[in-house]
Amino acid sequence: MAVRPALWGTAVTQLFRLATPGWWRRAPFLPLPSPDYLRFRLVTIYGGTGDVDPEVADLIAYLEWCRAW
């Protein structure tokens, strides 16, 4: 990701689009997606229980898809 500066803006945009509503009112005061949403997405991508870390290549492919879309 750090070697693809063209995706930085897309990553920040997606971070805020996927953030839990009202994130600024709850600690840790970061625009993070809800854990349930992340678990659901990981299950749909990798199967199983969703308790895996996403592959960097998959994250880059997702951001490239978002940027092209």
PQR file of N, CA, C, O and H, with PARSE charges and radii, in Angstrom:
ATOM      1  N   MET A   1       0.824  -1.190   0.000 -0.4000 1.5000
ATOM      2  CA  MET A   1       0.000   0.000   0.000 -0.0000 2.0000
ATOM      3  C   MET A   1       0.866   1.249   0.000  0.5500 1.7000
ATOM      4  O   MET A   1       0.573   2.203  -0.721 -0.5500 1.4000
ATOM      5  N   ALA A   2       1.924   1.259   0.796 -0.4000 1.5000
ATOM      6  CA  ALA A   2       2.774   2.438   0.889 -0.0000 2.0000
ATOM      7  C   ALA A   2       3.492   2.726  -0.428  0.5500 1.7000
ATOM      8  O   ALA A   2       3.884   3.863  -0.687 -0.5500 1.4000
ATOM      9  H   ALA A   2       2.162   0.484   1.382  0.4000 1.0000
ATOM     10  N   VAL A   3       3.662   1.707  -1.249 -0.4000 1.5000
ATOM     11  CA  VAL A   3       4.348   1.912  -2.519 -0.0000 2.0000
ATOM     12  C   VAL A   3       3.363   2.282  -3.631  0.5500 1.7000
ATOM     13  O   VAL A   3       3.764   2.409  -4.788 -0.5500 1.4000
ATOM     14  H   VAL A   3       3.343   0.783  -1.038  0.4000 1.0000
ATOM     15  N   ARG A   4       2.093   2.454  -3.302 -0.4000 1.5000
ATOM     16  CA  ARG A   4       1.075   2.835  -4.283 -0.0000 2.0000
ATOM     17  C   ARG A   4       0.381   4.123  -3.844  0.5500 1.7000
ATOM     18  O   ARG A   4      -0.771   4.087  -3.411 -0.5500 1.4000
ATOM     19  H   ARG A   4       1.766   2.351  -2.362  0.4000 1.0000
ATOM     20  N   PRO A   5       1.071   5.257  -3.951 -0.5600 1.5000
ATOM     21  CA  PRO A   5       0.479   6.516  -3.494  0.2800 2.0000
ATOM     22  C   PRO A   5      -0.803   6.884  -4.231  0.5500 1.7000
ATOM     23  O   PRO A   5      -1.608   7.652  -3.704 -0.5500 1.4000
ATOM     24  N   ALA A   6      -1.012   6.361  -5.425 -0.4000 1.5000
ATOM     25  CA  ALA A   6      -2.247   6.655  -6.155 -0.0000 2.0000
ATOM     26  C   ALA A   6      -3.474   6.103  -5.424  0.5500 1.7000
ATOM     27  O   ALA A   6      -4.593   6.550  -5.674 -0.5500 1.4000
ATOM     28  H   ALA A   6      -0.358   5.737  -5.853  0.4000 1.0000
ATOM     29  N   LEU A   7      -3.274   5.145  -4.530 -0.4000 1.5000
ATOM     30  CA  LEU A   7      -4.394   4.544  -3.806 -0.0000 2.0000
ATOM     31  C   LEU A   7      -4.619   5.172  -2.430  0.5500 1.7000
ATOM     32  O   LEU A   7      -5.588   4.824  -1.755 -0.5500 1.4000
ATOM     33  H   LEU A   7      -2.364   4.782  -4.327  0.4000 1.0000
ATOM     34  N   TRP A   8      -3.764   6.072  -2.005 -0.4000 1.5000
ATOM     35  CA  TRP A   8      -3.893   6.652  -0.671 -0.0000 2.0000
ATOM     36  C   TRP A   8      -5.210   7.399  -0.518  0.5500 1.7000
ATOM     37  O   TRP A   8      -5.912   7.220   0.478 -0.5500 1.4000
ATOM     38  H   TRP A   8      -2.977   6.355  -2.553  0.4000 1.0000
ATOM     39  N   GLY A   9      -5.547   8.225  -1.484 -0.4000 1.5000
ATOM     40  CA  GLY A   9      -6.804   8.974  -1.423 -0.0000 2.0000
ATOM     41  C   GLY A   9      -8.005   8.049  -1.414  0.5500 1.7000
ATOM     42  O   GLY A   9      -8.974   8.286  -0.693 -0.5500 1.4000
ATOM     43  H   GLY A   9      -4.976   8.371  -2.293  0.4000 1.0000
ATOM     44  N   THR A  10      -7.943   7.000  -2.211 -0.4000 1.5000
ATOM     45  CA  THR A  10      -9.018   6.017  -2.249 -0.0000 2.0000
ATOM     46  C   THR A  10      -9.149   5.319  -0.901  0.5500 1.7000
ATOM     47  O   THR A  10     -10.261   5.082  -0.431 -0.5500 1.4000
ATOM     48  H   THR A  10      -7.155   6.808  -2.797  0.4000 1.0000
ATOM     49  N   ALA A  11      -8.026   4.992  -0.280 -0.4000 1.5000
ATOM     50  CA  ALA A  11      -8.052   4.321   1.024 -0.0000 2.0000
ATOM     51  C   ALA A  11      -8.688   5.214   2.084  0.5500 1.7000
ATOM     52  O   ALA A  11      -9.487   4.736   2.889 -0.5500 1.4000
ATOM     53  H   ALA A  11      -7.123   5.185  -0.662  0.4000 1.0000
ATOM     54  N   VAL A  12      -8.351   6.490   2.098 -0.4000 1.5000
ATOM     55  CA  VAL A  12      -8.931   7.410   3.081 -0.0000 2.0000
ATOM     56  C   VAL A  12     -10.431   7.576   2.820  0.5500 1.7000
ATOM     57  O   VAL A  12     -11.229   7.588   3.757 -0.5500 1.4000
ATOM     58  H   VAL A  12      -7.702   6.878   1.444  0.4000 1.0000
ATOM     59  N   THR A  13     -10.805   7.703   1.566 -0.4000 1.5000
ATOM     60  CA  THR A  13     -12.227   7.823   1.220 -0.0000 2.0000
ATOM     61  C   THR A  13     -12.998   6.596   1.687  0.5500 1.7000
ATOM     62  O   THR A  13     -14.065   6.728   2.286 -0.5500 1.4000
ATOM     63  H   THR A  13     -10.157   7.694   0.805  0.4000 1.0000
ATOM     64  N   GLN A  14     -12.473   5.411   1.421 -0.4000 1.5000
ATOM     65  CA  GLN A  14     -13.153   4.182   1.833 -0.0000 2.0000
ATOM     66  C   GLN A  14     -13.218   4.061   3.346  0.5500 1.7000
ATOM     67  O   GLN A  14     -14.206   3.569   3.892 -0.5500 1.4000
ATOM     68  H   GLN A  14     -11.606   5.303   0.934  0.4000 1.0000
ATOM     69  N   LEU A  15     -12.177   4.504   4.019 -0.4000 1.5000
ATOM     70  CA  LEU A  15     -12.171   4.468   5.478 -0.0000 2.0000
ATOM     71  C   LEU A  15     -13.354   5.254   6.036  0.5500 1.7000
ATOM     72  O   LEU A  15     -14.041   4.778   6.941 -0.5500 1.4000
ATOM     73  H   LEU A  15     -11.375   4.904   3.576  0.4000 1.0000
ATOM     74  N   PHE A  16     -13.597   6.448   5.508 -0.4000 1.5000
ATOM     75  CA  PHE A  16     -14.703   7.263   5.996 -0.0000 2.0000
ATOM     76  C   PHE A  16     -16.056   6.750   5.511  0.5500 1.7000
ATOM     77  O   PHE A  16     -17.053   6.890   6.220 -0.5500 1.4000
ATOM     78  H   PHE A  16     -13.039   6.834   4.773  0.4000 1.0000
ATOM     79  N   ARG A  17     -16.111   6.162   4.326 -0.4000 1.5000
ATOM     80  CA  ARG A  17     -17.386   5.614   3.836 -0.0000 2.0000
ATOM     81  C   ARG A  17     -17.824   4.400   4.648  0.5500 1.7000
ATOM     82  O   ARG A  17     -19.019   4.193   4.858 -0.5500 1.4000
ATOM     83  H   ARG A  17     -15.302   6.048   3.750  0.4000 1.0000
ATOM     84  N   LEU A  18     -16.878   3.606   5.099 -0.4000 1.5000
ATOM     85  CA  LEU A  18     -17.202   2.384   5.830 -0.0000 2.0000
ATOM     86  C   LEU A  18     -17.248   2.590   7.341  0.5500 1.7000
ATOM     87  O   LEU A  18     -17.594   1.670   8.082 -0.5500 1.4000
ATOM     88  H   LEU A  18     -15.907   3.774   4.928  0.4000 1.0000
ATOM     89  N   ALA A  19     -16.904   3.781   7.798 -0.4000 1.5000
ATOM     90  CA  ALA A  19     -16.857   4.040   9.240 -0.0000 2.0000
ATOM     91  C   ALA A  19     -18.238   3.903   9.870  0.5500 1.7000
ATOM     92  O   ALA A  19     -19.255   4.215   9.252 -0.5500 1.4000
ATOM     93  H   ALA A  19     -16.623   4.528   7.196  0.4000 1.0000
ATOM     94  N   THR A  20     -18.250   3.435  11.103 -0.4000 1.5000
ATOM     95  CA  THR A  20     -19.479   3.320  11.866 -0.0000 2.0000
ATOM     96  C   THR A  20     -20.054   4.719  12.085  0.5500 1.7000
ATOM     97  O   THR A  20     -19.323   5.629  12.475 -0.5500 1.4000
ATOM     98  H   THR A  20     -17.423   3.182  11.606  0.4000 1.0000
ATOM     99  N   PRO A  21     -21.350   4.901  11.841 -0.5600 1.5000
ATOM    100  CA  PRO A  21     -21.949   6.226  12.081  0.2800 2.0000
ATOM    101  C   PRO A  21     -21.698   6.694  13.517  0.5500 1.7000
ATOM    102  O   PRO A  21     -21.798   5.915  14.465 -0.5500 1.4000
ATOM    103  N   GLY A  22     -21.375   7.966  13.655 -0.4000 1.5000
ATOM    104  CA  GLY A  22     -21.110   8.538  14.970 -0.0000 2.0000
ATOM    105  C   GLY A  22     -19.785   8.120  15.564  0.5500 1.7000
ATOM    106  O   GLY A  22     -19.620   8.166  16.784 -0.5500 1.4000
ATOM    107  H   GLY A  22     -21.295   8.599  12.885  0.4000 1.0000
ATOM    108  N   TRP A  23     -18.837   7.715  14.742 -0.4000 1.5000
ATOM    109  CA  TRP A  23     -17.547   7.222  15.243 -0.0000 2.0000
ATOM    110  C   TRP A  23     -16.826   8.256  16.096  0.5500 1.7000
ATOM    111  O   TRP A  23     -16.053   7.896  16.983 -0.5500 1.4000
ATOM    112  H   TRP A  23     -18.971   7.678  13.751  0.4000 1.0000
ATOM    113  N   TRP A  24     -17.071   9.543  15.836 -0.4000 1.5000
ATOM    114  CA  TRP A  24     -16.364  10.604  16.568 -0.0000 2.0000
ATOM    115  C   TRP A  24     -16.849  10.748  18.013  0.5500 1.7000
ATOM    116  O   TRP A  24     -16.227  11.450  18.809 -0.5500 1.4000
ATOM    117  H   TRP A  24     -17.699   9.836  15.115  0.4000 1.0000
ATOM    118  N   ARG A  25     -17.972  10.077  18.354 -0.4000 1.5000
ATOM    119  CA  ARG A  25     -18.518  10.174  19.709 -0.0000 2.0000
ATOM    120  C   ARG A  25     -18.046   9.056  20.626  0.5500 1.7000
ATOM    121  O   ARG A  25     -18.285   9.107  21.833 -0.5500 1.4000
ATOM    122  H   ARG A  25     -18.478   9.506  17.707  0.4000 1.0000
ATOM    123  N   ARG A  26     -17.382   8.047  20.075 -0.4000 1.5000
ATOM    124  CA  ARG A  26     -16.983   6.879  20.871 -0.0000 2.0000
ATOM    125  C   ARG A  26     -15.485   6.625  20.731  0.5500 1.7000
ATOM    126  O   ARG A  26     -14.905   6.747  19.652 -0.5500 1.4000
ATOM    127  H   ARG A  26     -17.189   8.005  19.095  0.4000 1.0000
ATOM    128  N   ALA A  27     -14.886   6.270  21.860 -0.4000 1.5000
ATOM    129  CA  ALA A  27     -13.474   5.892  21.827 -0.0000 2.0000
ATOM    130  C   ALA A  27     -13.345   4.651  20.959  0.5500 1.7000
ATOM    131  O   ALA A  27     -14.218   3.785  21.019 -0.5500 1.4000
ATOM    132  H   ALA A  27     -15.357   6.172  22.737  0.4000 1.0000
ATOM    133  N   PRO A  28     -12.340   4.532  20.190 -0.5600 1.5000
ATOM    134  CA  PRO A  28     -11.070   5.249  20.143  0.2800 2.0000
ATOM    135  C   PRO A  28     -11.088   6.478  19.234  0.5500 1.7000
ATOM    136  O   PRO A  28     -10.019   6.959  18.859 -0.5500 1.4000
ATOM    137  N   PHE A  29     -12.265   7.009  18.861 -0.4000 1.5000
ATOM    138  CA  PHE A  29     -12.392   8.231  18.071 -0.0000 2.0000
ATOM    139  C   PHE A  29     -11.682   8.117  16.721  0.5500 1.7000
ATOM    140  O   PHE A  29     -11.042   9.060  16.256 -0.5500 1.4000
ATOM    141  H   PHE A  29     -13.133   6.618  19.165  0.4000 1.0000
ATOM    142  N   LEU A  30     -11.811   6.948  16.110 -0.4000 1.5000
ATOM    143  CA  LEU A  30     -11.239   6.691  14.783 -0.0000 2.0000
ATOM    144  C   LEU A  30     -12.355   6.242  13.845  0.5500 1.7000
ATOM    145  O   LEU A  30     -13.280   5.553  14.275 -0.5500 1.4000
ATOM    146  H   LEU A  30     -12.331   6.182  16.487  0.4000 1.0000
ATOM    147  N   PRO A  31     -12.280   6.620  12.574 -0.5600 1.5000
ATOM    148  CA  PRO A  31     -13.323   6.223  11.622  0.2800 2.0000
ATOM    149  C   PRO A  31     -13.147   4.773  11.159  0.5500 1.7000
ATOM    150  O   PRO A  31     -12.759   4.517  10.019 -0.5500 1.4000
ATOM    151  N   LEU A  32     -13.436   3.835  12.055 -0.4000 1.5000
ATOM    152  CA  LEU A  32     -13.261   2.422  11.740 -0.0000 2.0000
ATOM    153  C   LEU A  32     -14.605   1.772  11.420  0.5500 1.7000
ATOM    154  O   LEU A  32     -15.628   2.151  11.990 -0.5500 1.4000
ATOM    155  H   LEU A  32     -13.752   4.043  12.981  0.4000 1.0000
ATOM    156  N   PRO A  33     -14.606   0.797  10.513 -0.5600 1.5000
ATOM    157  CA  PRO A  33     -15.839   0.045  10.266  0.2800 2.0000
ATOM    158  C   PRO A  33     -16.204  -0.791  11.494  0.5500 1.7000
ATOM    159  O   PRO A  33     -15.351  -1.091  12.329 -0.5500 1.4000
ATOM    160  N   SER A  34     -17.463  -1.157  11.590 -0.4000 1.5000
ATOM    161  CA  SER A  34     -17.878  -1.970  12.731 -0.0000 2.0000
ATOM    162  C   SER A  34     -17.233  -3.352  12.634  0.5500 1.7000
ATOM    163  O   SER A  34     -17.032  -3.866  11.534 -0.5500 1.4000
ATOM    164  H   SER A  34     -18.157  -0.913  10.912  0.4000 1.0000
ATOM    165  N   PRO A  35     -16.913  -3.943  13.760 -0.5600 1.5000
ATOM    166  CA  PRO A  35     -16.315  -5.286  13.751  0.2800 2.0000
ATOM    167  C   PRO A  35     -17.225  -6.321  13.089  0.5500 1.7000
ATOM    168  O   PRO A  35     -16.739  -7.241  12.433 -0.5500 1.4000
ATOM    169  N   ASP A  36     -18.541  -6.177  13.257 -0.4000 1.5000
ATOM    170  CA  ASP A  36     -19.473  -7.110  12.617 -0.0000 2.0000
ATOM    171  C   ASP A  36     -19.399  -7.016  11.103  0.5500 1.7000
ATOM    172  O   ASP A  36     -19.425  -8.036  10.414 -0.5500 1.4000
ATOM    173  H   ASP A  36     -18.936  -5.429  13.790  0.4000 1.0000
ATOM    174  N   TYR A  37     -19.306  -5.797  10.579 -0.4000 1.5000
ATOM    175  CA  TYR A  37     -19.194  -5.618   9.133 -0.0000 2.0000
ATOM    176  C   TYR A  37     -17.892  -6.229   8.622  0.5500 1.7000
ATOM    177  O   TYR A  37     -17.888  -6.935   7.614 -0.5500 1.4000
ATOM    178  H   TYR A  37     -19.285  -4.969  11.139  0.4000 1.0000
ATOM    179  N   LEU A  38     -16.800  -5.961   9.309 -0.4000 1.5000
ATOM    180  CA  LEU A  38     -15.514  -6.525   8.886 -0.0000 2.0000
ATOM    181  C   LEU A  38     -15.535  -8.048   8.905  0.5500 1.7000
ATOM    182  O   LEU A  38     -15.045  -8.692   7.977 -0.5500 1.4000
ATOM    183  H   LEU A  38     -16.803  -5.387  10.128  0.4000 1.0000
ATOM    184  N   ARG A  39     -16.104  -8.626   9.965 -0.4000 1.5000
ATOM    185  CA  ARG A  39     -16.196 -10.082  10.053 -0.0000 2.0000
ATOM    186  C   ARG A  39     -17.026 -10.638   8.890  0.5500 1.7000
ATOM    187  O   ARG A  39     -16.647 -11.637   8.280 -0.5500 1.4000
ATOM    188  H   ARG A  39     -16.502  -8.104  10.719  0.4000 1.0000
ATOM    189  N   PHE A  40     -18.151  -9.993   8.586 -0.4000 1.5000
ATOM    190  CA  PHE A  40     -18.999 -10.416   7.468 -0.0000 2.0000
ATOM    191  C   PHE A  40     -18.220 -10.380   6.155  0.5500 1.7000
ATOM    192  O   PHE A  40     -18.267 -11.334   5.380 -0.5500 1.4000
ATOM    193  H   PHE A  40     -18.459  -9.181   9.082  0.4000 1.0000
ATOM    194  N   ARG A  41     -17.503  -9.284   5.904 -0.4000 1.5000
ATOM    195  CA  ARG A  41     -16.742  -9.177   4.657 -0.0000 2.0000
ATOM    196  C   ARG A  41     -15.648 -10.236   4.578  0.5500 1.7000
ATOM    197  O   ARG A  41     -15.412 -10.801   3.510 -0.5500 1.4000
ATOM    198  H   ARG A  41     -17.464  -8.509   6.534  0.4000 1.0000
ATOM    199  N   LEU A  42     -14.976 -10.511   5.700 -0.4000 1.5000
ATOM    200  CA  LEU A  42     -13.915 -11.523   5.699 -0.0000 2.0000
ATOM    201  C   LEU A  42     -14.491 -12.914   5.481  0.5500 1.7000
ATOM    202  O   LEU A  42     -13.860 -13.745   4.827 -0.5500 1.4000
ATOM    203  H   LEU A  42     -15.167 -10.052   6.567  0.4000 1.0000
ATOM    204  N   VAL A  43     -15.682 -13.182   6.020 -0.4000 1.5000
ATOM    205  CA  VAL A  43     -16.321 -14.479   5.780 -0.0000 2.0000
ATOM    206  C   VAL A  43     -16.685 -14.613   4.308  0.5500 1.7000
ATOM    207  O   VAL A  43     -16.492 -15.678   3.721 -0.5500 1.4000
ATOM    208  H   VAL A  43     -16.193 -12.507   6.551  0.4000 1.0000
ATOM    209  N   THR A  44     -17.211 -13.543   3.697 -0.4000 1.5000
ATOM    210  CA  THR A  44     -17.589 -13.636   2.286 -0.0000 2.0000
ATOM    211  C   THR A  44     -16.380 -13.757   1.372  0.5500 1.7000
ATOM    212  O   THR A  44     -16.488 -14.304   0.275 -0.5500 1.4000
ATOM    213  H   THR A  44     -17.368 -12.678   4.173  0.4000 1.0000
ATOM    214  N   ILE A  45     -15.236 -13.257   1.807 -0.4000 1.5000
ATOM    215  CA  ILE A  45     -14.026 -13.357   0.978 -0.0000 2.0000
ATOM    216  C   ILE A  45     -13.312 -14.685   1.195  0.5500 1.7000
ATOM    217  O   ILE A  45     -12.992 -15.389   0.236 -0.5500 1.4000
ATOM    218  H   ILE A  45     -15.149 -12.812   2.698  0.4000 1.0000
ATOM    219  N   TYR A  46     -13.061 -15.027   2.466 -0.4000 1.5000
ATOM    220  CA  TYR A  46     -12.212 -16.170   2.780 -0.0000 2.0000
ATOM    221  C   TYR A  46     -12.962 -17.385   3.311  0.5500 1.7000
ATOM    222  O   TYR A  46     -12.384 -18.467   3.416 -0.5500 1.4000
ATOM    223  H   TYR A  46     -13.320 -14.455   3.244  0.4000 1.0000
ATOM    224  N   GLY A  47     -14.233 -17.227   3.646 -0.4000 1.5000
ATOM    225  CA  GLY A  47     -14.975 -18.338   4.237 -0.0000 2.0000
ATOM    226  C   GLY A  47     -14.605 -18.529   5.695  0.5500 1.7000
ATOM    227  O   GLY A  47     -13.899 -17.704   6.275 -0.5500 1.4000
ATOM    228  H   GLY A  47     -14.703 -16.348   3.561  0.4000 1.0000
ATOM    229  N   GLY A  48     -15.073 -19.601   6.281 -0.4000 1.5000
ATOM    230  CA  GLY A  48     -14.747 -19.879   7.679 -0.0000 2.0000
ATOM    231  C   GLY A  48     -15.478 -18.954   8.628  0.5500 1.7000
ATOM    232  O   GLY A  48     -16.636 -18.603   8.401 -0.5500 1.4000
ATOM    233  H   GLY A  48     -15.646 -20.272   5.810  0.4000 1.0000
ATOM    234  N   THR A  49     -14.806 -18.564   9.680 -0.4000 1.5000
ATOM    235  CA  THR A  49     -15.430 -17.744  10.712 -0.0000 2.0000
ATOM    236  C   THR A  49     -15.122 -16.260  10.548  0.5500 1.7000
ATOM    237  O   THR A  49     -15.684 -15.435  11.268 -0.5500 1.4000
ATOM    238  H   THR A  49     -13.865 -18.848   9.865  0.4000 1.0000
ATOM    239  N   GLY A  50     -14.253 -15.911   9.631 -0.4000 1.5000
ATOM    240  CA  GLY A  50     -13.887 -14.514   9.438 -0.0000 2.0000
ATOM    241  C   GLY A  50     -12.805 -14.038  10.384  0.5500 1.7000
ATOM    242  O   GLY A  50     -12.539 -12.839  10.464 -0.5500 1.4000
ATOM    243  H   GLY A  50     -13.796 -16.582   9.047  0.4000 1.0000
ATOM    244  N   ASP A  51     -12.177 -14.953  11.099 -0.4000 1.5000
ATOM    245  CA  ASP A  51     -11.117 -14.588  12.050 -0.0000 2.0000
ATOM    246  C   ASP A  51      -9.745 -14.703  11.406  0.5500 1.7000
ATOM    247  O   ASP A  51      -8.846 -15.355  11.937 -0.5500 1.4000
ATOM    248  H   ASP A  51     -12.393 -15.928  11.034  0.4000 1.0000
ATOM    249  N   VAL A  52      -9.598 -14.061  10.258 -0.4000 1.5000
ATOM    250  CA  VAL A  52      -8.321 -14.078   9.539 -0.0000 2.0000
ATOM    251  C   VAL A  52      -7.937 -12.637   9.206  0.5500 1.7000
ATOM    252  O   VAL A  52      -8.791 -11.751   9.172 -0.5500 1.4000
ATOM    253  H   VAL A  52     -10.328 -13.531   9.826  0.4000 1.0000
ATOM    254  N   ASP A  53      -6.673 -12.416   8.968 -0.4000 1.5000
ATOM    255  CA  ASP A  53      -6.214 -11.115   8.505 -0.0000 2.0000
ATOM    256  C   ASP A  53      -6.281 -11.103   6.984  0.5500 1.7000
ATOM    257  O   ASP A  53      -5.875 -12.070   6.340 -0.5500 1.4000
ATOM    258  H   ASP A  53      -5.979 -13.136   8.996  0.4000 1.0000
ATOM    259  N   PRO A  54      -6.790 -10.019   6.402 -0.5600 1.5000
ATOM    260  CA  PRO A  54      -6.873  -9.977   4.938  0.2800 2.0000
ATOM    261  C   PRO A  54      -5.486  -9.934   4.309  0.5500 1.7000
ATOM    262  O   PRO A  54      -4.541  -9.389   4.880 -0.5500 1.4000
ATOM    263  N   GLU A  55      -5.389 -10.513   3.141 -0.4000 1.5000
ATOM    264  CA  GLU A  55      -4.139 -10.487   2.382 -0.0000 2.0000
ATOM    265  C   GLU A  55      -3.918  -9.076   1.838  0.5500 1.7000
ATOM    266  O   GLU A  55      -4.872  -8.413   1.430 -0.5500 1.4000
ATOM    267  H   GLU A  55      -6.157 -10.956   2.677  0.4000 1.0000
ATOM    268  N   VAL A  56      -2.688  -8.621   1.831 -0.4000 1.5000
ATOM    269  CA  VAL A  56      -2.357  -7.292   1.314 -0.0000 2.0000
ATOM    270  C   VAL A  56      -2.760  -7.181  -0.155  0.5500 1.7000
ATOM    271  O   VAL A  56      -3.292  -6.154  -0.578 -0.5500 1.4000
ATOM    272  H   VAL A  56      -1.913  -9.159   2.162  0.4000 1.0000
ATOM    273  N   ALA A  57      -2.511  -8.225  -0.926 -0.4000 1.5000
ATOM    274  CA  ALA A  57      -2.869  -8.209  -2.351 -0.0000 2.0000
ATOM    275  C   ALA A  57      -4.380  -8.046  -2.532  0.5500 1.7000
ATOM    276  O   ALA A  57      -4.819  -7.375  -3.466 -0.5500 1.4000
ATOM    277  H   ALA A  57      -2.079  -9.059  -0.583  0.4000 1.0000
ATOM    278  N   ASP A  58      -5.174  -8.648  -1.655 -0.4000 1.5000
ATOM    279  CA  ASP A  58      -6.630  -8.505  -1.729 -0.0000 2.0000
ATOM    280  C   ASP A  58      -7.063  -7.084  -1.397  0.5500 1.7000
ATOM    281  O   ASP A  58      -7.968  -6.545  -2.035 -0.5500 1.4000
ATOM    282  H   ASP A  58      -4.818  -9.194  -0.896  0.4000 1.0000
ATOM    283  N   LEU A  59      -6.432  -6.481  -0.415 -0.4000 1.5000
ATOM    284  CA  LEU A  59      -6.736  -5.097  -0.051 -0.0000 2.0000
ATOM    285  C   LEU A  59      -6.394  -4.154  -1.200  0.5500 1.7000
ATOM    286  O   LEU A  59      -7.172  -3.252  -1.513 -0.5500 1.4000
ATOM    287  H   LEU A  59      -5.697  -6.918   0.104  0.4000 1.0000
ATOM    288  N   ILE A  60      -5.258  -4.350  -1.820 -0.4000 1.5000
ATOM    289  CA  ILE A  60      -4.861  -3.514  -2.950 -0.0000 2.0000
ATOM    290  C   ILE A  60      -5.824  -3.705  -4.115  0.5500 1.7000
ATOM    291  O   ILE A  60      -6.213  -2.732  -4.762 -0.5500 1.4000
ATOM    292  H   ILE A  60      -4.626  -5.082  -1.566  0.4000 1.0000
ATOM    293  N   ALA A  61      -6.213  -4.950  -4.390 -0.4000 1.5000
ATOM    294  CA  ALA A  61      -7.172  -5.207  -5.459 -0.0000 2.0000
ATOM    295  C   ALA A  61      -8.507  -4.523  -5.175  0.5500 1.7000
ATOM    296  O   ALA A  61      -9.129  -3.974  -6.084 -0.5500 1.4000
ATOM    297  H   ALA A  61      -5.897  -5.740  -3.864  0.4000 1.0000
ATOM    298  N   TYR A  62      -8.950  -4.553  -3.913 -0.4000 1.5000
ATOM    299  CA  TYR A  62     -10.198  -3.889  -3.527 -0.0000 2.0000
ATOM    300  C   TYR A  62     -10.097  -2.383  -3.747  0.5500 1.7000
ATOM    301  O   TYR A  62     -11.011  -1.778  -4.307 -0.5500 1.4000
ATOM    302  H   TYR A  62      -8.445  -4.999  -3.174  0.4000 1.0000
ATOM    303  N   LEU A  63      -8.994  -1.771  -3.312 -0.4000 1.5000
ATOM    304  CA  LEU A  63      -8.830  -0.332  -3.479 -0.0000 2.0000
ATOM    305  C   LEU A  63      -8.721   0.055  -4.950  0.5500 1.7000
ATOM    306  O   LEU A  63      -9.233   1.101  -5.348 -0.5500 1.4000
ATOM    307  H   LEU A  63      -8.251  -2.263  -2.857  0.4000 1.0000
ATOM    308  N   GLU A  64      -8.071  -0.760  -5.753 -0.4000 1.5000
ATOM    309  CA  GLU A  64      -8.006  -0.493  -7.188 -0.0000 2.0000
ATOM    310  C   GLU A  64      -9.394  -0.582  -7.810  0.5500 1.7000
ATOM    311  O   GLU A  64      -9.742   0.215  -8.680 -0.5500 1.4000
ATOM    312  H   GLU A  64      -7.655  -1.610  -5.429  0.4000 1.0000
ATOM    313  N   TRP A  65     -10.192  -1.564  -7.359 -0.4000 1.5000
ATOM    314  CA  TRP A  65     -11.559  -1.689  -7.843 -0.0000 2.0000
ATOM    315  C   TRP A  65     -12.386  -0.453  -7.459  0.5500 1.7000
ATOM    316  O   TRP A  65     -13.131   0.080  -8.281 -0.5500 1.4000
ATOM    317  H   TRP A  65      -9.909  -2.212  -6.652  0.4000 1.0000
ATOM    318  N   CYS A  66     -12.249  -0.003  -6.206 -0.4000 1.5000
ATOM    319  CA  CYS A  66     -12.972   1.192  -5.753 -0.0000 2.0000
ATOM    320  C   CYS A  66     -12.575   2.415  -6.569  0.5500 1.7000
ATOM    321  O   CYS A  66     -13.424   3.221  -6.950 -0.5500 1.4000
ATOM    322  H   CYS A  66     -11.643  -0.435  -5.538  0.4000 1.0000
ATOM    323  N   ARG A  67     -11.309   2.544  -6.827 -0.4000 1.5000
ATOM    324  CA  ARG A  67     -10.805   3.692  -7.583 -0.0000 2.0000
ATOM    325  C   ARG A  67     -11.333   3.669  -9.010  0.5500 1.7000
ATOM    326  O   ARG A  67     -11.689   4.718  -9.546 -0.5500 1.4000
ATOM    327  H   ARG A  67     -10.620   1.889  -6.518  0.4000 1.0000
ATOM    328  N   ALA A  68     -11.392   2.511  -9.632 -0.4000 1.5000
ATOM    329  CA  ALA A  68     -11.884   2.402 -11.000 -0.0000 2.0000
ATOM    330  C   ALA A  68     -13.404   2.586 -11.065  0.5500 1.7000
ATOM    331  O   ALA A  68     -13.931   3.076 -12.063 -0.5500 1.4000
ATOM    332  H   ALA A  68     -11.102   1.659  -9.197  0.4000 1.0000
ATOM    333  N   TRP A  69     -14.085   2.202 -10.027 -0.4000 1.5000
ATOM    334  CA  TRP A  69     -15.535   2.284  -9.984 -0.0000 2.0000
ATOM    335  C   TRP A  69     -15.957   3.707  -9.877  0.5500 1.7000
ATOM    336  O   TRP A  69     -17.153   3.993  -9.827 -0.5500 1.4000
ATOM    337  H   TRP A  69     -13.657   1.803  -9.216  0.4000 1.0000
TER
END
